[in-house]
Each structure stands twice: as C-alpha cells, then as structure tokens.
C-alpha cells in the first residue's frame, strides 16, 4: 500500500476515492479522478487566440480547487463560478400576481404647524409656543391689541368713576354724606362692569383668532392679522355668549358667598361659624366643579369657530370629544397654565421689588421731587405686564385649539381628511370642502 492509497475493508465493493494531497504554495491542485468533469480552460499561450466562448445561454465550467477562474469573454457576463444566477420567470409572475412594491415606513405629512397624526404629549406642549414664533404679527399682535384695549378701558372708566366719586364726596354736606357714599359705590361698580364686558368681548375675539390661526397653520397656511380678525368677527356673537355664560356662573358663585357673609353678620357668632363652614364647602365644590366642567367644556370656543355651531351644540360636542380623554386634556391645559404662570411671576417679580427700591433712591425724603421718575417706572412695569399677559393669553388659547385638533384626529380620523385636503390643493383642486366642518350624517 502506497502512501496515497487508502485502506479498504475486506469484502468492500466500492472503496472510497483516494485522498488528495493539498498543493504546496505556488502549485496547482491536481484534477479529481473523474472522467465526467471537463478540464478547465487553460490560458492561451503568447500569440494564440483564446478558445471560443460557450454557446449563448451556457456558462463556462467552474475552476477546480486551487486554479484561478478564467476571465470572462467579451460580451459574456461575469457570474459566480459556483452557480449561474436563477433564470426564468419568477414565481410571483407565474401565478399572475403583480410585482411586489418595496416596503418601508413613511412619516406622516407635516404641511405646517403639526404633523397630521395623533399628537404626542411633547408636541402638544411645544405647538402652542410655535404658533407665536411662526406668525408673531397675527398672534402676538392680536393679543397685544386686546390687552391694551382692556387696560385702557379699565383705566379710563374706573379712573373717571373714582375721580367723580371723590369730587362728589368732597363737595357733599354732612347730612348727605351717607347717601352720596352709597351712590359712589354704585358708580364704581357700574364703571367696573364696562371693562368687564369689554374683557369678555376681547377674550372671545382673541380665542377665535387663535383657533383660526392654529387650524390654518396646520394646513401650511399663514394668514395676516386682518384676515384672521375678519374671519373671527363672523363667530363673535356665539363666542361672546359663551364667555358671558362663564361670567354669569362666576357671579352666581360670588353672590352665594356674599349672601353667606351677610347672613353671618346679621345672625351673630353662631351665624359666623355656619357661614365660614359654608364658604369653605362652597369653595371646595367650586374648585372641583371648575376643574371638571372647565376640562369637559374647554373645546367649546374651537367648536364654535371651526364647526360653526351654537353655544348649546358646541357644549355637547366638547363633552363628547373629551369623553375618554379627560385626564389628557386636563394635563396639557393645566401644565401649560402652570408654565405660563411660573414664567410670568419669574419675570414680573423683580420689577415689583425694583420699583420701591428705585423710588427710595430717587426720593429718599419722600418730598415729591422724583415723582416723575416713579411714574415712568410704573408705566414701564405696566407695559411689561401687558406684554407678558398678551403672550400668556395667546399661548393659552393656542393650547386649547391644538388639543381640539388632537382629539378629533384620535376619535374621528381628522388627520385623514386634512391629508386629503392638502393633497387635493397641491393638485390644483380647489373644490374640496372645509375639512374642519362636521361630516354629514350617513
């Protein structure tokens, strides 16, 4: 038995093939002992032509172990020598199916302020602030105008009433002093009602402007201040009625509290104890009811403006939209209010401490020589307060509008309607109806 022969068991018919030695470095491996395998093509010698390529549709045989693969001929594709690529019709085409489309995730469209999908908590908190940054002239400008109107009306009416009441009291005789003082109280109360009514009207107008701005900004539009105010005035009456209803509820609660105080002063110590307990219970009940009703009915202004419903229908609609989303709605509105209040106090508190210190430095003897500088400081502080109040009112109104859109996307698929509207507008179709209007029944 030679070194390369393999051992075979006695009686074996087909001994295993002889073991091949591995080639040494720089040598080619010997061909396997098989007559059926064709020999690999050898590189042509210098001056000779290469052998002809195989017929069309066939491929050259793969090289043996240790031998390099022959280079592809001109016009022949270079495929893997260990197997040709699959040929023929794919299985999906043989069965009559269309070619499968490539799979992949596409983000939801975002033509404007927010993406057209149900919003996350972070987006709900950030979007109201982005409303101001995206269109500051129409949003912050509206808030500033509204706050200025309310402040000016308050100063004019209440200030004029106070001056008049003081003049009447100074010129009154001793016997008429009680009657004149009672009349002065009535005059001041009436003068307060006028700015209060104007404040309700201004709040309704600002809410309408911000709802319209958020709705159009979501579609990628940017409206001017005049356009927003013109559209807001079309819904100002039902909005004013809604805010008047809120004011009426506040007046009723305050009336109950005042009535308890009057009863306590009339009935003596026992009545005072009962009145205190009653005021505490009414206060707790008022807080709980304000949180619950305020959250359930928070979307009424947005519904009145965008869906063009009356006050009663808007209340039912807001109640329905917030069903199952109470804590989410309350959490977003409450957190934004907390952020705004904290920022307002953080910015205004230094001014409130700075004014008395500066006044004492300017006029330490309180002689009145620095009265002009003190008045200027108070006006600066008032202007700063108006700016902060305007910004806070704008962000608060925008928060309610963004929450309204989010709830409609979650419960009614408003994001689909908005996507269709945006796509149709991009295609030049202007006949698509307003996507914010309520869908017809059926």
C-alpha positions as CSV (number, residue, x, y, z in Angstrom):
1,X,0.0,0.0,0.0
2,X,1.5,3.3,-1.1
3,X,1.4,6.5,0.9
4,X,-1.6,7.9,-1.0
5,X,-3.7,4.7,-1.0
6,X,-6.5,4.4,1.4
7,X,-7.4,1.4,3.4
8,X,-10.4,-0.7,2.3
9,X,-12.3,-3.1,4.5
10,X,-12.3,-6.7,3.4
11,X,-15.3,-7.5,1.1
12,X,-16.0,-3.9,0.3
13,X,-17.2,-3.4,-3.3
14,X,-16.6,0.3,-3.7
15,X,-13.6,1.6,-1.9
16,X,-13.5,5.3,-1.1
17,X,-11.7,7.5,-3.6
18,X,-8.0,8.1,-2.8
19,X,-7.2,11.0,-0.6
20,X,-5.7,14.0,-2.4
21,X,-2.8,15.9,-1.0
22,X,-3.1,19.6,-0.6
23,X,-1.0,21.5,-3.1
24,X,2.1,23.3,-1.9
25,X,2.4,27.1,-2.1
26,X,2.7,28.1,-5.7
27,X,1.5,24.8,-7.2
28,X,-1.9,23.9,-8.8
29,X,-4.0,21.2,-7.4
30,X,-4.3,18.0,-9.5
31,X,-7.6,17.4,-11.1
32,X,-10.0,15.0,-9.4
33,X,-10.1,11.4,-10.7
34,X,-13.3,11.8,-12.7
35,X,-13.7,11.5,-16.4
36,X,-17.0,13.2,-16.4
37,X,-15.8,16.6,-15.3
38,X,-14.3,18.6,-18.2
39,X,-10.9,20.1,-17.8
40,X,-10.7,23.7,-17.1
41,X,-9.8,26.1,-19.8
42,X,-6.1,27.0,-19.9
43,X,-4.8,30.4,-20.6
44,X,-3.7,30.7,-24.3
45,X,-0.1,30.9,-25.0
46,X,1.5,34.0,-26.3
47,X,0.4,34.7,-29.9
48,X,-2.5,32.3,-29.8
49,X,-6.2,33.1,-29.8
50,X,-8.4,32.1,-26.8
51,X,-10.8,29.2,-27.2
52,X,-14.3,30.2,-28.5
53,X,-16.9,31.1,-25.8
54,X,-19.6,28.6,-25.0
55,X,-23.0,28.8,-26.8
56,X,-25.5,31.5,-25.8
57,X,-27.3,30.6,-22.6
58,X,-24.5,28.4,-21.3
59,X,-21.7,29.2,-18.9
60,X,-18.1,28.0,-18.6
61,X,-17.4,25.2,-16.1
62,X,-16.2,26.3,-12.7
63,X,-12.5,26.1,-12.0
64,X,-11.0,23.3,-9.9
65,X,-9.7,23.8,-6.4
66,X,-6.5,25.8,-6.5
67,X,-6.9,27.1,-10.0
68,X,-7.9,30.6,-10.9
69,X,-11.2,31.2,-12.7
70,X,-10.9,32.0,-16.4
71,X,-11.6,35.6,-17.3
72,X,-15.0,36.3,-19.0
73,X,-15.0,36.6,-22.7
74,X,-16.1,39.8,-24.4
75,X,-19.9,40.2,-24.3
76,X,-20.3,37.5,-21.6
77,X,-21.4,38.4,-18.0
78,X,-19.1,37.6,-15.2
79,X,-21.2,35.4,-12.9
80,X,-20.3,33.5,-9.8
81,X,-18.4,30.4,-11.0
82,X,-20.1,28.3,-8.4
83,X,-23.5,28.6,-9.9
84,X,-25.3,30.7,-12.6
85,X,-28.0,33.2,-11.5
86,X,-31.6,32.0,-11.5
87,X,-33.2,32.2,-14.9
88,X,-36.8,32.0,-16.0
89,X,-40.0,33.7,-14.8
90,X,-40.3,34.4,-11.0
91,X,-42.8,32.5,-9.0
92,X,-44.9,35.6,-8.3
93,X,-45.2,36.3,-12.0
94,X,-46.1,32.7,-12.9
95,X,-49.0,32.9,-10.5
96,X,-50.4,36.1,-12.0
97,X,-49.5,38.5,-9.2
98,X,-48.1,42.0,-9.7
99,X,-44.5,42.7,-8.8
100,X,-44.4,43.4,-5.0
101,X,-43.7,47.0,-4.1
102,X,-40.7,47.8,-1.9
103,X,-41.7,48.0,1.7
104,X,-40.7,50.9,4.0
105,X,-42.1,53.4,6.6
106,X,-43.1,56.8,5.5
107,X,-43.6,59.6,8.2
108,X,-46.9,61.3,8.4
109,X,-47.2,64.5,6.4
110,X,-46.5,67.8,8.1
111,X,-47.5,70.6,5.8
112,X,-47.5,73.2,8.6
113,X,-47.6,73.6,12.3
114,X,-48.1,70.0,13.5
115,X,-47.8,66.6,11.8
116,X,-51.1,65.1,10.6
117,X,-51.4,62.3,13.1
118,X,-52.5,62.0,16.7
119,X,-50.0,64.1,18.7
120,X,-47.7,63.1,21.5
121,X,-47.6,64.9,24.8
122,X,-44.4,66.7,23.9
123,X,-45.9,68.0,20.6
124,X,-49.0,69.2,22.5
125,X,-46.8,71.2,24.8
126,X,-44.5,72.7,22.1
127,X,-47.0,73.5,19.4
128,X,-48.7,76.4,21.2
129,X,-45.4,78.2,21.6
130,X,-44.5,77.5,18.0
131,X,-47.7,79.3,17.0
132,X,-46.3,82.6,18.2
133,X,-42.9,82.0,16.6
134,X,-44.5,81.0,13.3
135,X,-46.7,84.0,12.9
136,X,-45.9,86.6,15.6
137,X,-47.6,89.6,13.9
138,X,-51.0,88.0,13.7
139,X,-50.9,86.1,17.0
140,X,-48.9,88.2,19.5
141,X,-50.1,91.3,17.7
142,X,-53.7,90.3,18.4
143,X,-53.0,89.5,22.0
144,X,-51.2,92.8,22.5
145,X,-54.1,94.8,21.0
146,X,-56.7,93.0,23.1
147,X,-54.7,93.6,26.3
148,X,-54.2,97.2,25.5
149,X,-57.9,97.8,24.9
150,X,-58.8,96.1,28.2
151,X,-56.2,98.1,30.2
152,X,-57.1,101.4,28.6
153,X,-60.8,100.8,29.2
154,X,-60.3,99.9,32.8
155,X,-58.1,102.9,33.5
156,X,-60.5,105.3,31.7
157,X,-63.8,104.1,33.2
158,X,-62.7,103.1,36.7
159,X,-60.4,106.1,37.0
160,X,-63.0,108.5,35.8
161,X,-65.6,107.0,38.2
162,X,-63.2,107.2,41.1
163,X,-62.4,110.9,40.4
164,X,-66.1,111.7,40.1
165,X,-67.0,109.9,43.3
166,X,-64.2,111.6,45.2
167,X,-65.4,115.0,43.9
168,X,-69.0,114.3,45.0
169,X,-67.9,113.2,48.4
170,X,-65.7,116.3,48.9
171,X,-68.5,118.7,48.0
172,X,-71.2,116.9,49.9
173,X,-72.8,118.3,53.1
174,X,-72.6,116.3,56.3
175,X,-76.3,115.3,56.2
176,X,-76.0,113.9,52.7
177,X,-72.7,112.2,53.1
178,X,-74.1,108.7,53.7
179,X,-76.3,108.8,50.6
180,X,-73.5,110.2,48.4
181,X,-71.1,107.4,49.6
182,X,-73.7,104.8,48.7
183,X,-74.1,106.4,45.3
184,X,-70.3,106.4,44.8
185,X,-70.2,102.7,45.5
186,X,-72.8,102.1,42.8
187,X,-70.9,104.3,40.3
188,X,-67.7,102.4,40.8
189,X,-69.5,99.1,40.4
190,X,-71.0,100.2,37.2
191,X,-67.7,101.5,35.9
192,X,-66.2,98.1,36.6
193,X,-68.9,96.3,34.6
194,X,-68.0,98.2,31.4
195,X,-64.3,96.9,31.3
196,X,-65.6,93.5,32.3
197,X,-68.0,93.4,29.4
198,X,-65.2,94.6,27.1
199,X,-62.9,92.0,28.5
200,X,-65.4,89.2,27.7
201,X,-65.7,90.5,24.1
202,X,-61.9,90.8,23.7
203,X,-61.3,87.3,25.1
204,X,-63.8,85.9,22.7
205,X,-62.2,87.7,19.8
206,X,-58.7,86.5,20.8
207,X,-59.9,82.9,21.2
208,X,-61.4,83.0,17.7
209,X,-58.3,84.5,16.2
210,X,-56.0,81.8,17.7
211,X,-58.3,78.9,16.8
212,X,-58.4,80.1,13.2
213,X,-54.6,80.6,13.1
214,X,-53.9,77.1,14.5
215,X,-56.3,75.5,12.1
216,X,-54.9,77.2,9.0
217,X,-51.3,76.9,10.2
218,X,-51.9,73.1,10.4
219,X,-52.6,73.1,6.7
220,X,-49.5,75.1,5.9
221,X,-51.2,78.5,5.5
222,X,-50.1,81.8,7.0
223,X,-52.8,84.4,7.4
224,X,-52.4,88.1,8.1
225,X,-53.8,89.8,11.1
226,X,-56.6,91.5,9.1
227,X,-57.7,88.2,7.5
228,X,-57.9,86.5,10.9
229,X,-59.9,89.3,12.5
230,X,-62.3,89.4,9.7
231,X,-63.0,85.7,9.9
232,X,-63.2,85.8,13.7
233,X,-65.9,88.5,13.7
234,X,-68.2,86.1,11.9
235,X,-68.3,84.0,15.1
236,X,-68.0,86.7,17.7
237,X,-71.6,86.6,18.8
238,X,-71.8,83.0,19.9
239,X,-68.3,83.2,21.4
240,X,-69.3,86.3,23.4
241,X,-72.4,84.4,24.6
242,X,-70.3,81.6,25.8
243,X,-67.9,83.8,27.8
244,X,-70.9,85.7,29.2
245,X,-72.3,82.4,30.4
246,X,-69.0,81.7,32.2
247,X,-69.1,85.2,33.8
248,X,-72.7,84.6,34.9
249,X,-71.6,81.4,36.6
250,X,-68.9,83.2,38.4
251,X,-71.3,86.0,39.5
252,X,-73.7,83.4,40.9
253,X,-71.0,81.7,43.0
254,X,-69.8,85.1,44.3
255,X,-73.4,86.1,45.1
256,X,-73.8,82.9,47.2
257,X,-70.6,83.7,49.1
258,X,-71.6,87.3,49.7
259,X,-75.0,86.2,50.9
260,X,-73.4,83.9,53.4
261,X,-71.3,86.7,54.7
262,X,-74.3,89.0,55.1
263,X,-76.2,86.3,56.9
264,X,-73.2,85.7,59.2
265,X,-73.0,89.4,60.1
266,X,-76.7,89.5,60.9
267,X,-77.1,86.4,63.0
268,X,-74.1,86.8,65.3
269,X,-71.4,84.3,66.3
270,X,-73.4,81.2,65.5
271,X,-74.1,82.5,62.1
272,X,-70.5,83.3,61.5
273,X,-69.4,79.8,62.3
274,X,-72.1,78.4,59.9
275,X,-71.1,81.0,57.2
276,X,-67.4,80.0,57.5
277,X,-68.2,76.3,57.1
278,X,-70.5,77.1,54.2
279,X,-67.9,79.3,52.5
280,X,-65.2,76.5,52.8
281,X,-67.5,73.9,51.4
282,X,-68.7,76.1,48.6
283,X,-65.1,77.0,47.8
284,X,-64.0,73.3,47.6
285,X,-67.1,72.4,45.5
286,X,-66.4,75.4,43.2
287,X,-62.8,74.3,42.6
288,X,-63.8,70.7,41.8
289,X,-66.6,71.8,39.5
290,X,-64.4,74.3,37.8
291,X,-61.8,71.7,37.1
292,X,-64.3,69.1,35.8
293,X,-66.6,71.4,33.8
294,X,-63.6,73.6,32.6
295,X,-62.0,70.5,31.2
296,X,-65.1,68.9,29.7
297,X,-66.2,72.2,28.1
298,X,-62.7,73.6,27.2
299,X,-63.2,72.9,23.5
300,X,-66.4,75.0,23.1
301,X,-64.7,78.0,21.6
302,X,-62.9,75.8,19.0
303,X,-66.1,74.1,18.1
304,X,-68.0,77.3,17.7
305,X,-65.4,78.8,15.4
306,X,-64.3,75.8,13.3
307,X,-67.6,73.7,13.2
308,X,-69.8,76.8,13.2
309,X,-72.2,75.5,15.9
310,X,-74.2,77.4,18.5
311,X,-73.4,77.5,22.2
312,X,-75.6,74.6,23.2
313,X,-74.5,72.3,20.4
314,X,-70.9,73.3,21.0
315,X,-71.1,72.3,24.7
316,X,-72.5,68.9,23.8
317,X,-69.8,68.5,21.1
318,X,-67.0,69.4,23.5
319,X,-68.4,67.0,26.1
320,X,-68.4,64.2,23.5
321,X,-64.9,64.8,22.2
322,X,-63.3,64.8,25.7
323,X,-65.1,61.5,26.7
324,X,-62.3,59.1,27.5
325,X,-59.6,61.8,27.2
326,X,-60.3,63.8,30.3
327,X,-57.0,63.5,32.1
328,X,-55.0,64.0,28.9
329,X,-56.9,67.2,28.2
330,X,-56.7,68.4,31.7
331,X,-53.0,67.6,32.0
332,X,-52.0,69.5,28.9
333,X,-54.0,72.6,29.7
334,X,-53.0,72.6,33.4
335,X,-49.3,72.1,32.6
336,X,-49.2,74.9,30.1
337,X,-51.0,77.2,32.5
338,X,-48.5,76.3,35.2
339,X,-45.6,77.1,32.9
340,X,-47.1,80.4,31.9
341,X,-47.9,81.5,35.5
342,X,-44.4,80.5,36.7
343,X,-42.7,82.4,33.8
344,X,-44.9,85.4,34.4
345,X,-44.1,85.5,38.1
346,X,-40.4,84.9,37.4
347,X,-40.3,87.9,35.1
348,X,-42.6,90.3,36.9
349,X,-41.4,89.8,40.5
350,X,-38.1,91.6,40.1
351,X,-39.8,94.6,38.7
352,X,-42.3,94.7,41.6
353,X,-39.3,94.7,44.1
354,X,-37.2,97.1,42.0
355,X,-39.7,100.0,41.7
356,X,-39.9,100.8,45.5
357,X,-36.1,100.5,45.8
358,X,-35.5,102.9,42.9
359,X,-38.2,105.2,44.3
360,X,-36.4,105.3,47.6
361,X,-33.1,106.0,46.0
362,X,-34.5,108.8,43.8
363,X,-36.5,110.5,46.6
364,X,-35.3,109.3,50.0
365,X,-37.1,112.1,51.9
366,X,-40.4,111.5,50.1
367,X,-40.5,115.1,49.1
368,X,-42.1,114.5,45.8
369,X,-39.2,115.6,43.7
370,X,-38.8,112.2,42.0
371,X,-42.5,111.7,41.3
372,X,-42.0,111.9,37.5
373,X,-39.3,109.2,37.6
374,X,-41.5,107.0,39.8
375,X,-44.5,107.4,37.4
376,X,-42.3,106.5,34.5
377,X,-41.1,103.3,36.3
378,X,-44.8,102.3,37.0
379,X,-45.7,102.8,33.3
380,X,-42.7,100.7,32.3
381,X,-43.8,98.0,34.7
382,X,-47.4,98.2,33.3
383,X,-46.1,97.9,29.7
384,X,-44.1,94.9,30.7
385,X,-47.1,93.3,32.4
386,X,-49.2,93.9,29.3
387,X,-46.6,92.2,27.1
388,X,-46.4,89.1,29.4
389,X,-50.2,88.9,29.7
390,X,-50.6,89.1,25.9
391,X,-48.1,86.4,25.3
392,X,-49.7,84.2,28.0
393,X,-53.2,84.7,26.6
394,X,-52.1,83.8,23.1
395,X,-50.3,80.6,24.2
396,X,-53.2,79.5,26.4
397,X,-55.7,80.0,23.6
398,X,-53.5,78.1,21.1
399,X,-53.2,75.2,23.6
400,X,-56.9,74.7,23.6
401,X,-57.0,74.8,19.8
402,X,-54.2,72.2,19.5
403,X,-55.8,69.9,22.0
404,X,-59.1,70.1,20.0
405,X,-57.3,69.1,16.7
406,X,-55.6,66.2,18.5
407,X,-58.8,64.8,19.9
408,X,-60.5,65.0,16.6
409,X,-57.6,63.1,15.0
410,X,-57.8,60.4,17.7
411,X,-61.5,60.0,17.7
412,X,-62.7,60.9,14.2
413,X,-59.7,60.5,11.9
414,X,-59.4,64.2,11.1
415,X,-55.8,63.7,10.1
416,X,-57.0,61.7,7.0
417,X,-59.4,64.5,6.0
418,X,-56.6,67.1,6.4
419,X,-54.2,65.0,4.3
420,X,-56.7,64.6,1.5
421,X,-57.4,68.4,1.6
422,X,-53.7,69.2,1.4
423,X,-53.1,66.7,-1.4
424,X,-56.1,68.0,-3.4
425,X,-54.9,71.6,-3.0
426,X,-51.4,70.6,-4.2
427,X,-53.1,69.0,-7.3
428,X,-54.9,72.3,-8.0
429,X,-58.3,71.1,-6.9
430,X,-60.0,74.0,-5.0
431,X,-63.4,72.3,-4.8
432,X,-62.5,70.2,-1.7
433,X,-64.8,71.3,1.2
434,X,-63.5,72.7,4.5
435,X,-62.1,69.7,6.4
436,X,-62.9,71.1,9.8
437,X,-66.7,71.2,9.2
438,X,-68.7,68.4,10.8
439,X,-69.3,65.4,8.5
440,X,-72.8,64.9,7.3
441,X,-74.7,62.1,8.9
442,X,-74.6,58.8,7.0
